[in-house]
């Protein structure tokens, strides 16, 4: 079975991340691009318009909204892809579930390199480096990522509060001092309690680091630093699973960037964390 190329996965990740900000006709064009993959190079702008049920001018606008100069530039990006035959479906339910989960995770992780902006990662780490206090806010399935992020930041010497209760999280965010940071995590970027915590942090004069899967969302609009990564519409029911793994990878990258900024102080904090961990091991 052939594997999809890195270029293909990166182009798909870029398009999926921007789908929510497209108009209905533009979204249909984007879906055609996703469905066609490398075969797009054989289609004219009129072909794509016909498949999407719209006009050629809408195809061009959709390409521009996705960050390309026009359809031709999008075709060049598609030309870097390699054809991918549909993988054979496993007959066994467990084997099929494992294959689908691994594929979704692989595609989400490959997309991180495309959607995560390094300047935003550096800026987020710099904000954490100088923050007198950090509040981590998340809800539902993103709570596991928030717990991991809070643990890693504490291990690097940050003063962190990660209330599991959404109302307490909003109170903590509202009480952040100047220079404080709210790390808000939401796959959709539209979880009300998380977005409200981020907004309260902004009103308090704190910075907001938004970790989400969508380029345009209430959380992205509230964030001062946007960390964009995750999976969308990869496998039904597995979208948030893939996004959580991608978000955990971003947390790791953020922690390592912060470690490089803090140097010896962070190293000392890590030694203390290791001592505490060792006391709880046989």
Kinemage of the C-alpha trace (Angstrom):
@kinemage 1
@onewidth
@group {chain A} dominant
@subgroup {mainchain}
@vectorlist {calphas} color= white
{ca unk a 1} P 0.000 0.000 0.000
{ca unk a 2} L 1.436 3.361 -1.026
{ca unk a 3} L 1.664 6.069 1.588
{ca unk a 4} L 0.458 9.589 0.914
{ca unk a 5} L 3.281 12.070 0.357
{ca unk a 6} L 4.263 14.646 2.936
{ca unk a 7} L 3.273 17.388 0.462
{ca unk a 8} L -0.202 15.914 0.132
{ca unk a 9} L -0.738 15.686 3.867
{ca unk a 10} L 0.537 19.223 4.390
{ca unk a 11} L -1.727 20.677 1.680
{ca unk a 12} L -4.717 18.828 3.139
{ca unk a 13} L -3.892 20.049 6.652
{ca unk a 14} L -3.647 23.632 5.413
{ca unk a 15} L -7.032 23.429 3.684
{ca unk a 16} L -8.779 21.737 6.623
{ca unk a 17} L -7.475 24.344 9.066
{ca unk a 18} L -9.029 27.140 6.969
{ca unk a 19} L -12.317 25.447 6.048
{ca unk a 20} L -14.380 27.191 8.755
{ca unk a 21} L -13.536 30.648 7.401
{ca unk a 22} L -14.737 29.878 3.857
{ca unk a 23} L -18.139 30.752 2.461
{ca unk a 24} L -20.429 27.887 1.453
{ca unk a 25} L -19.443 27.855 -2.233
{ca unk a 26} L -15.751 28.250 -1.363
{ca unk a 27} L -15.993 25.384 1.127
{ca unk a 28} L -17.406 23.168 -1.637
{ca unk a 29} L -14.403 24.049 -3.792
{ca unk a 30} L -12.040 23.222 -0.921
{ca unk a 31} L -13.773 19.869 -0.443
{ca unk a 32} L -13.283 19.072 -4.149
{ca unk a 33} L -9.579 19.842 -3.751
{ca unk a 34} L -9.391 17.519 -0.740
{ca unk a 35} L -11.303 14.769 -2.549
{ca unk a 36} L -9.237 14.975 -5.737
{ca unk a 37} L -5.818 15.116 -4.098
{ca unk a 38} L -3.031 14.702 -6.665
{ca unk a 39} L -5.604 14.153 -9.432
{ca unk a 40} L -6.356 17.888 -9.269
{ca unk a 41} L -3.504 18.485 -11.730
{ca unk a 42} L -5.661 16.940 -14.481
{ca unk a 43} L -8.621 19.250 -13.852
{ca unk a 44} L -9.236 22.716 -15.256
{ca unk a 45} L -10.756 25.505 -13.219
{ca unk a 46} L -14.032 24.823 -15.040
{ca unk a 47} L -13.839 21.138 -14.075
{ca unk a 48} L -13.446 22.040 -10.411
{ca unk a 49} L -16.283 24.557 -10.670
{ca unk a 50} L -18.559 21.886 -12.141
{ca unk a 51} L -17.669 19.379 -9.410
{ca unk a 52} L -18.292 22.002 -6.731
{ca unk a 53} L -21.510 23.209 -8.342
{ca unk a 54} L -20.325 26.792 -8.617
{ca unk a 55} L -18.717 29.273 -11.025
{ca unk a 56} L -15.021 29.361 -12.035
{ca unk a 57} L -14.735 32.782 -10.396
{ca unk a 58} L -15.703 31.174 -7.061
{ca unk a 59} L -12.928 28.607 -7.532
{ca unk a 60} L -10.386 31.402 -7.946
{ca unk a 61} L -11.726 33.240 -4.891
{ca unk a 62} L -11.564 30.055 -2.834
{ca unk a 63} L -7.929 29.536 -3.838
{ca unk a 64} L -7.102 33.106 -2.851
{ca unk a 65} L -8.882 32.735 0.492
{ca unk a 66} L -6.741 29.659 1.106
{ca unk a 67} L -3.587 31.717 0.584
{ca unk a 68} L -2.804 30.948 -3.062
{ca unk a 69} L -2.537 33.562 -5.809
{ca unk a 70} L -4.991 31.579 -7.892
{ca unk a 71} L -5.989 28.161 -9.139
{ca unk a 72} L -2.735 27.639 -11.034
{ca unk a 73} L -0.649 28.025 -7.886
{ca unk a 74} L -2.905 25.549 -6.086
{ca unk a 75} L -2.414 23.093 -8.957
{ca unk a 76} L 1.354 23.450 -8.593
{ca unk a 77} L 1.014 22.538 -4.911
{ca unk a 78} L -1.136 19.555 -5.891
{ca unk a 79} L 1.424 18.492 -8.504
{ca unk a 80} L 3.921 17.856 -5.719
{ca unk a 81} L 1.643 15.135 -4.423
{ca unk a 82} L 1.875 11.469 -5.312
{ca unk a 83} L -1.229 9.484 -6.206
{ca unk a 84} L -2.648 7.579 -3.269
{ca unk a 85} L -4.855 4.581 -3.942
{ca unk a 86} L -7.615 3.955 -1.453
{ca unk a 87} L -6.278 1.645 1.261
{ca unk a 88} L -7.972 -1.741 1.453
{ca unk a 89} L -10.567 -1.918 4.187
{ca unk a 90} L -9.738 -4.293 6.986
{ca unk a 91} L -12.433 -6.887 7.570
{ca unk a 92} L -11.732 -7.231 11.276
{ca unk a 93} L -13.293 -4.402 13.312
{ca unk a 94} L -10.332 -4.105 15.685
{ca unk a 95} L -7.799 -4.054 12.851
{ca unk a 96} L -9.875 -1.451 11.002
{ca unk a 97} L -10.176 0.689 14.136
{ca unk a 98} L -6.420 0.575 14.735
{ca unk a 99} L -5.612 1.406 11.108
{ca unk a 100} L -8.058 4.330 11.024
{ca unk a 101} L -6.779 5.706 14.341
{ca unk a 102} L -3.125 5.521 13.279
{ca unk a 103} L -3.876 7.096 9.894
{ca unk a 104} L -5.775 9.986 11.488
{ca unk a 105} L -3.004 10.542 14.020
{ca unk a 106} L -0.296 10.384 11.362
{ca unk a 107} L -2.046 12.944 9.185
{ca unk a 108} L -2.685 15.271 12.120
{ca unk a 109} L 0.962 15.162 13.224
{ca unk a 110} L 2.222 15.687 9.676
{ca unk a 111} L -0.029 18.725 9.411
{ca unk a 112} L 1.532 20.396 12.461
{ca unk a 113} L 4.613 21.389 10.456
{ca unk a 114} L 2.340 23.208 8.009
{ca unk a 115} L -0.116 24.932 10.338
{ca unk a 116} L 2.056 25.774 13.366
{ca unk a 117} L 3.818 29.110 12.805
{ca unk a 118} L 7.295 29.160 14.338
{ca unk a 119} L 7.104 32.876 15.103
{ca unk a 120} L 3.941 32.234 17.127
{ca unk a 121} L 5.630 29.345 18.951
{ca unk a 122} L 8.609 31.553 19.838
{ca unk a 123} L 6.353 34.414 20.952
{ca unk a 124} L 4.242 32.084 23.105
{ca unk a 125} L 7.343 30.679 24.806
{ca unk a 126} L 8.683 34.185 25.398
{ca unk a 127} L 5.393 35.216 27.012
{ca unk a 128} L 5.524 32.181 29.307
{ca unk a 129} L 9.163 32.874 30.126
{ca unk a 130} L 8.382 36.262 31.675
{ca unk a 131} L 4.880 35.510 33.005
{ca unk a 132} L 4.532 35.887 36.790
{ca unk a 133} L 1.567 33.503 36.661
{ca unk a 134} L -0.031 31.154 34.125
{ca unk a 135} L -3.618 29.887 33.998
{ca unk a 136} L -4.368 26.864 31.808
{ca unk a 137} L -8.000 26.650 30.663
{ca unk a 138} L -9.693 23.771 28.853
{ca unk a 139} L -12.815 21.634 28.999
{ca unk a 140} L -13.935 18.156 28.026
{ca unk a 141} L -11.443 16.108 26.044
{ca unk a 142} L -8.966 18.995 25.937
{ca unk a 143} L -8.653 18.691 29.716
{ca unk a 144} L -6.055 15.937 29.328
{ca unk a 145} L -3.886 18.232 27.201
{ca unk a 146} L -4.325 21.027 29.754
{ca unk a 147} L -3.215 18.746 32.595
{ca unk a 148} L -0.109 17.739 30.642
{ca unk a 149} L 0.698 21.359 29.789
{ca unk a 150} L 0.292 22.472 33.409
{ca unk a 151} L 2.568 19.677 34.647
{ca unk a 152} L 5.293 20.517 32.117
{ca unk a 153} L 5.172 24.237 32.859
{ca unk a 154} L 5.400 23.603 36.619
{ca unk a 155} L 8.367 21.313 36.011
{ca unk a 156} L 10.075 24.210 34.216
{ca unk a 157} L 9.522 26.570 37.141
{ca unk a 158} L 6.336 28.401 36.122
{ca unk a 159} L 3.662 29.338 38.662
{ca unk a 160} L 0.669 27.560 37.148
{ca unk a 161} L -3.013 27.279 37.990
{ca unk a 162} L -5.125 24.785 36.012
{ca unk a 163} L -8.601 24.677 37.581
{ca unk a 164} L -10.722 21.779 36.257
{ca unk a 165} L -13.916 23.695 37.082
{ca unk a 166} L -14.762 26.172 34.260
{ca unk a 167} L -16.089 28.867 36.603
{ca unk a 168} L -12.954 28.686 38.746
{ca unk a 169} L -10.860 28.856 35.582
{ca unk a 170} L -12.632 32.063 34.572
{ca unk a 171} L -12.046 33.566 38.017
{ca unk a 172} L -8.372 32.615 37.860
{ca unk a 173} L -8.042 34.090 34.359
{ca unk a 174} L -9.770 37.300 35.427
{ca unk a 175} L -7.304 37.623 38.305
{ca unk a 176} L -4.167 37.300 36.222
{ca unk a 177} L -1.661 40.109 36.781
{ca unk a 178} L -0.163 42.251 34.053
{ca unk a 179} L 2.257 40.098 32.106
{ca unk a 180} L 0.369 36.946 33.060
{ca unk a 181} L -0.599 34.314 30.508
{ca unk a 182} L -3.730 32.280 29.903
{ca unk a 183} L -3.042 29.102 27.917
{ca unk a 184} L -6.462 28.232 26.452
{ca unk a 185} L -6.868 24.855 24.733
{ca unk a 186} L -9.838 23.900 22.552
{ca unk a 187} L -10.016 21.634 19.498
{ca unk a 188} L -12.824 23.632 17.895
{ca unk a 189} L -11.821 26.973 19.363
{ca unk a 190} L -15.478 27.476 20.206
{ca unk a 191} L -15.830 25.889 23.658
{ca unk a 192} L -17.700 28.621 25.508
{ca unk a 193} L -16.129 28.227 28.965
{ca unk a 194} L -12.607 28.156 27.527
{ca unk a 195} L -13.188 31.159 25.265
{ca unk a 196} L -14.780 33.079 28.153
{ca unk a 197} L -11.711 32.397 30.310
{ca unk a 198} L -9.476 33.661 27.506
{ca unk a 199} L -11.569 36.811 27.108
{ca unk a 200} L -11.444 37.518 30.840
{ca unk a 201} L -7.680 37.134 30.749
{ca unk a 202} L -7.460 39.684 27.933
{ca unk a 203} L -9.655 42.111 29.880
{ca unk a 204} L -7.252 41.724 32.809
{ca unk a 205} L -4.354 42.738 30.558
{ca unk a 206} L -2.861 39.254 30.287
{ca unk a 207} L -1.665 37.525 27.133
{ca unk a 208} L -3.624 34.599 25.700
{ca unk a 209} L -1.978 31.614 24.036
{ca unk a 210} L -4.661 29.796 22.055
{ca unk a 211} L -4.042 26.160 21.111
{ca unk a 212} L -6.695 25.014 18.624
{ca unk a 213} L -7.260 23.134 15.379
{ca unk a 214} L -8.999 25.902 13.450
{ca unk a 215} L -7.503 29.074 12.012
{ca unk a 216} L -10.720 31.078 12.394
{ca unk a 217} L -12.661 30.637 15.631
{ca unk a 218} L -13.699 32.641 18.706
{ca unk a 219} L -10.550 31.455 20.473
{ca unk a 220} L -8.225 32.375 17.615
{ca unk a 221} L -9.786 35.844 17.478
{ca unk a 222} L -9.228 36.271 21.235
{ca unk a 223} L -5.644 34.974 21.279
{ca unk a 224} L -2.548 37.143 21.266
{ca unk a 225} L -0.494 34.086 20.245
{ca unk a 226} L -2.124 31.367 18.126
{ca unk a 227} L -0.780 27.807 18.058
{ca unk a 228} L -2.639 26.104 15.222
{ca unk a 229} L -2.477 22.322 14.996
{ca unk a 230} L -4.795 19.358 14.903
{ca unk a 231} L -6.967 17.094 12.819
{ca unk a 232} L -10.298 17.878 11.267
{ca unk a 233} L -12.720 15.494 9.541
{ca unk a 234} L -10.112 12.750 9.254
{ca unk a 235} L -12.121 9.827 10.571
{ca unk a 236} L -15.649 10.182 11.889
{ca unk a 237} L -15.514 10.179 15.664
{ca unk a 238} L -11.725 10.405 15.771
{ca unk a 239} L -11.248 14.105 14.994
{ca unk a 240} L -10.644 15.094 18.613
{ca unk a 241} L -8.432 12.057 19.214
{ca unk a 242} L -6.090 13.113 16.426
{ca unk a 243} L -6.204 16.745 17.508
{ca unk a 244} L -5.339 15.898 21.124
{ca unk a 245} L -2.211 14.048 20.015
{ca unk a 246} L -1.244 16.960 17.763
{ca unk a 247} L -1.905 19.394 20.620
{ca unk a 248} L 0.269 17.305 22.966
{ca unk a 249} L 3.072 17.502 20.398
{ca unk a 250} L 2.719 21.298 20.345
{ca unk a 251} L 2.839 21.378 24.161
{ca unk a 252} L 6.096 19.418 24.003
{ca unk a 253} L 7.543 21.849 21.449
{ca unk a 254} L 6.419 24.810 23.565
{ca unk a 255} L 8.016 23.316 26.685
{ca unk a 256} L 11.302 22.643 24.882
{ca unk a 257} L 11.352 26.180 23.483
{ca unk a 258} L 10.748 27.549 26.986
{ca unk a 259} L 13.511 25.321 28.350
{ca unk a 260} L 15.945 26.813 25.839
{ca unk a 261} L 14.924 30.340 26.896
{ca unk a 262} L 15.246 29.722 30.635
{ca unk a 263} L 18.471 27.778 30.545
{ca unk a 264} L 20.006 26.916 33.942
{ca unk a 265} L 16.942 28.038 35.933
{ca unk a 266} L 14.751 25.579 34.056
{ca unk a 267} L 17.371 22.858 34.375
{ca unk a 268} L 17.352 23.328 38.144
{ca unk a 269} L 13.553 23.139 38.207
{ca unk a 270} L 13.658 19.947 36.154
{ca unk a 271} L 16.091 18.367 38.631
{ca unk a 272} L 13.665 19.169 41.443
{ca unk a 273} L 10.825 17.627 39.425
{ca unk a 274} L 12.927 14.516 38.847
{ca unk a 275} L 13.611 14.244 42.594
{ca unk a 276} L 9.905 14.445 43.401
{ca unk a 277} L 9.104 11.832 40.741
{ca unk a 278} L 11.837 9.518 42.021
{ca unk a 279} L 10.295 9.585 45.521
{ca unk a 280} L 7.137 8.029 44.051
{ca unk a 281} L 8.818 5.176 42.193
{ca unk a 282} L 9.892 1.743 43.472
